[in-house]
Amino acid sequence: MEATITTWALEFIRWFAMFIGAFGVVITILPSPIFGFLGRFKHLFLFHFLAVAVRFLFGAALLYTASQTKLPEVVQILGYISIAAGIVLMLIGRNRFIRLIAWVARLTPLVHVVVGLVTVAFAVLVLYAYH
């Protein structure tokens, strides 16, 4: 069973990192539609739930598989950061989450481009660690 969990965790990390990287490229090229989307859907409970759940799942997968990477210490730190971010998003509650997303959506286009580039860099780091 452990091999199955490890295999699943490794595949989840690879696919999620590719998705994050592609999302970062789109944010860098066309930030307005993406952040407009975030602004429109910030009130959905599912959006908040997924923001928390994905951070927990990604962080747990990073921690579980860190020893099998090129950068185990870095991956472990990223795993803890991801779980901590999930905890913070869970504890801030719905109203503060909605305000946070509204604030992010209102940032200037230049900041959105920087966010996209940082997102791509994060994805590249994770993919490198797992390659």
Secondary structure, DSSP 8 states (H G I E B T S, - for coil): -HHHHHHHHHHHHHHHHHHHHHHHHHHHH-HHHHHHHHHHHTT-HHHHHHHHHHHHHHHHHHHHHGGGSS-HHHHHHHHHHHHHHHHHHHHTHHHHHHHHHHHHHHS-HHHHHHHHHHHHHHHHHHHHHH-
